[in-house]
Amino acid sequence: MANILLAGCDGREGNPVDYRDCRFEPFADARSPAEKSSSIPVASKG
């Protein structure tokens, strides 16, 4: 919803659905920071 609002503030016109990913990617498609990291996973003893 924030993307649609921000698109309107930017003066974009047309179907609001077209602006659902205008600035921010959908939460369901966002990867976690661990997935974005290129570091080697560390196992802990427990």
N, C-alpha and C positions, 0 to 999 in steps of 0.2 A: 504494500500500500504506500510505503514511503516513496518508492520509485515513481509511482504514478503522480503523487503530489509534487515531487521535485521536478518531474517533467513538465507539469503544468506551470510551475514557477519559472521554468526556463522558457516558457512561451511555446512549447510544442503543442501541436494540434493534431486531432485525429482520434483514432480508437485508443482509449486508455490502456487496453490490454497489450498494445504494442510496446508499452513503456514499462512493463513489469520488471525488466532487468536493466533499466536505464543506467543506474549508477551502482547499485549493489546487486551482487549475484544472489540468487535464491538460496535461502538457508539450507534447504535439503540438498543442494548441489555443492555446497561449500565443503571443502576438505578440512579436516582437523589440522592443527599446527603440527602434530606428529607426522601426518602424511605429507605435509609440505616440506618438512625438514629433510635434509640430505645426510643427517648424522646417523651413525651406526646405533641400533637399539642396544640398550644395556639391560641385562637381566639382573634381578636382585635375588638374593637368598632370603628365604623366609620361612 
